[in-house]
Structures are given as C-alpha cells and as structure tokens.
Amino acid sequence: MAASRDKYSVLLPTYNERENLPLIVWLLVRSFRESGNDFEIIVIDDGSPDGTQEIAEQLIKIYGSDRILLRPRAKKLGLGTAYIHGMKHATGNFIIIMDADLSHHPKFIPEFIRKQKEGNFDIVSGTRYKGNGGVHGWDVKRKLISRGANFLTQVLLRPGASDLTGSFRLYRKEVLQKLMEKCVSKGYVFQMEMIVRARQLEYSIGEVPISFVDRVYGESKLGGNEIVSFLKGLLTLFATT
C-alpha cells in the first residue's frame, strides 16, 4: 500500500533549547512509534551558546542517527532559511514544521496525518482558532495581540485558513519547496506568507484544532520589534498579493 511508504521529516529549528529538546524529541519518537509512521527528526541549531547541540548529539546516541539528525548552522539566520537548510537533508516525502519549545505537542501529529490522507491535502495546518483549539499560558495582552493580528490578517488577505501565524504544519515536501521559492518574508510574517502563497498557487489546506501551550523553559522570543515587523509584513503582503 502506498501510504505505508510515507515518511515524515520533522524540522526542529532551535536556539537555546537545551532543556526542551530532550522532552520534545522523546514525545515525537513516542508519537511516531505508537502510530507506526516512519519518521526522522532534523535539528537545525543556529549556534546556540547553551549547549543545545551537545544535547542533540546525546539524543543521536540514544535514538540512532537514522532517526535524529543534527544539521547545525554557525549563527541565527532566520526561520525560513532554517527550513530550507533542513529540507536539503530531509528524506521524507512529507515535512512537519513545529516549535521545539513544547508549545506544540506531538500528540496532534497523528491527527495531522489522518487529516492529510482523508482529504489528500497538500498542507495541514494546526489551528488555535477553530473547534476545540486554544491557547494556554498567555496573559490577556498576548491573547489580544494574537487575536487582533489574526483578525487583521483575515480581513486584509482572505487566506482561506483560520490560523495564519501558527507554525505547526504538515506539508507535502514538493509543496513546501515550491512555497519556499516564492516566500520573501522573515520572522513571524514568514508563516503567514506561506499560507497566502499556498492560496495563490491553489494548494489545498486542511486544518486540525490544536492546543498551543506557552513555552515551558526559556525566554519567549516575541517582543515589540516582532510586532512592528509583523505589521509591516502584513501591509506588504496586502499590497503585493
């Protein structure tokens, strides 16, 4: 059966995630083994000074070099280029992107896979804004910023998906490669542009409600600069798409 030959490459961009990496990898391995899906986990570390790479090397010894791959870069070079870098080493025909900070629970991955097969979707996106999806651990201000950003995006771009700024998704590998060629944004706007470009190229998008949990260890990377960048990027996309 063709489905049994599917392989899922998880791209995990990291920066100072030494506390989170062992747990997210353990949860990923358990999820894939329980569901019986073939997988690999590619850690793309951007020169973390906290020893994230050393932790990844230990995880390779525990789980095997066929399951865990460390593909580091010298310094922080942005999310989009991290995915491009990771894809070069991916042997799966499907790519899963997610955060390494435990915001995204691997327990949803089997649902992503089921959804993809059910509708033969090109992309399956986790959504915080449909069904029983939601956010845990954010204060009211952060929730309002997120809701407001999503509402603005829906009004201006009409993207055909309910959660534009989320970063927990499954892509056909060739679809992700094509989208990466088209995308020009950086930072948080990048995820949004991916869905907008997917709509332009008429790729099909399925959605799975997810619970987003604020990072367990380490500092959140969202600040005033990111909000300004998001608004600039949103207006650029509105003007050019």
N, C-alpha and C positions, 0 to 999 in steps of 0.2 A: 504494500500500500504506500502511495507517495507520501502521505502525511508522516509516516514513521521515519522518513529520511530527513525531515525538517530538523534544522539545528539552530539554536538560539544563542547569539553572541550578545552578552550583556556588556555595555560600555560604562565603566565607572570612572569618570574624571574625579581626581582627588587633589585636595590641597589641605594639609594639616588635618588628616582624618585618622590618625593612628588609633584613637580609642574606638572609633566607629567601624573601621574596616573589618576587623575580625568577626564582629557580630553580623554585619550586613552580608559578608561572604558566607558565613555559616547558615544564615537564613536562606540565602539564594540556593546554596547547594542542597539544603534540606527540601526546599520547594521543588526544585527540578527533579530530585531523586524520587520524591513521593509521587510526582505527576508522570514520571517516566519519560520526560522530554530530554533530548540531547542538548548539551549546553557547553559554553565556555564563558569565563568572566575575564574581561580585559581591563586591567587597572592602568589608567593613564594619569600618572602622577606628575604634577608640574613643579618639581624640585622642592617638595615640602621640607622645611627645616626640622620638623618634629619627629622624623623617623618613620613616616608612613611607608616609604619604600622598603625599609628593613622589615617592617611588619608584613608587607606583601610577599617578600622573599620567604619568610617563615610559612606563610599560608600556601605557597607553592609546594614547599616540602610536605605539608600536611595533606593537601588535596591532589597534588600532582600537576605537572607542567602542561598536561593536556586540558586541564580544567581551569587553571588560574594562569593568566599571562600578565607579566608586568612590562609595560611599554612606556617608560618614563620620558619626560622632556626636561630640559635644563631649567626652565622658569615658567611663570604664569603667562600663557599665550592665548587665553580665551577659550570659551566653551566650544564654539563652532570648530575651531582648529583641533581641539581635543577629540571631537567626534571623527573628523577626517583622519586624524592620526590613528585612532583606534580602529576605524574601518579598514585601513590598509592591512591590518593584522587579523581581521575577523574572518573565520572560515564558515560561519553560519550563513544560511540564506535569509534569516530574519535577524534584525538588530533590535535590542531593547536598550533604551536610554533611561537612566534613573539617577537620583542623587545618592551619594554614598553616605550621607549623614543620618540615615534611618528615618528621614521624612517620608520615604516611600517604602511600604512593606512588601517584600517579595511574595507574600501570600496572594496578592492580586494577579500575579503573572499568569497562573493557570487560567484565570478568567479572561485575561487579555488574549491568550492563545485560543481559548474556546470561542471567543467573540470573533476573532480573525477567521477561523475556519468556518464558523456559522454563516458569515456574510461574505467570505472571500475578500475581506477588506485589505486595502493597501497599507492603511495606518490604523492602529487602535490607540486611542488617547485616553489616559486616566483623567477623570473629571471630578472636581470638588463641588461642582455646581449643579449636579443632576442626581435624581434618585436619592440614595442614602449616602451620597458623597458628602464630605465635610472637611473642616479644618480643626485641629486640636492643638492647644498650647499657644495660640496667638492672643494678644490683647485686642481690645476693641479697635484701637487705632490701626493696627496692622490688618485686621479683617476688613475695616472700612477702605483702606488703601487698595487691598486686593480686589474687593468687590467693585470699587469705583473704577479701577483700571480695567477690569474685565467688562464692565458695563460700557465704558467709553469705547473699548475695542469693538464690542458687538455693534454699537451704533455706527461707528465710522467705517468698519471694514466688512461687516456682514460675512463672517468667515465660515459659517456652516458647522461650527463646533462650539461647545459651551464653555470650554476652559482653554483659553489661548496661552496663558503664561505658565501653565504646568509643564513639568519636564519629566513625566513618567509616561513613556510611549513605546509602542512596538511598531516597527517599520519593516516592510519588505526591503531587503538590502539594496536592490537596484533603485527603489523609490527614494530611499534616503540619500543615495549617491547623487541622484538627479536633483533633489532638493538642495543639497549642499552646494551644488554648482550654481544654483540660482540665488542663494541667500547671501546678503551682503551685511546684515546686521551683526552686532556683537552684544555680549552680555545678555540681559533678561529679554531684550527685544528679539533676540535670535529665535527663541521658541515660538514666539508669536508669528514671526515672519514665515517659519516653516509651515504652519497651518494655512496661512494666507496664500503662500505659493502652491501648496497642495491643492487648494481650491481652484486656483488659476489653471493648474495642469490637469484638473478633473480627476484627481485621485480620490478613491473612496475612503471615508473616515468613519470608523466605529468608535463608540465610547463606552467606557466601563466606569461606574462610580467608584471613587477611592476615598479613603480617609488619609488626609495629609497631617502628619504629626510634626510639630516644630522640632528642630534638631535637638538631639539628646545631649551630645557633648560638643564643645567648641563654640565659636562665635558665629552668629548669623552674619551673612555677607551682604544683607540688604541695608542700604543707607540712603541718605539724601541724594548722593551722586547718581545712584542707580535709578531713583525715581525720576530725576531730571532726564537721564539718558532714555528711560522708558518713554516719557512723553515726547521727546524729540524723535525717537524711533517710530512711535505711533503716528505722528504727523507726517513723517517721511513716507511711511507705508501708505497712508491715506492719500498722499499726493501722487504716489507712483504706481499704485495698483488699481 
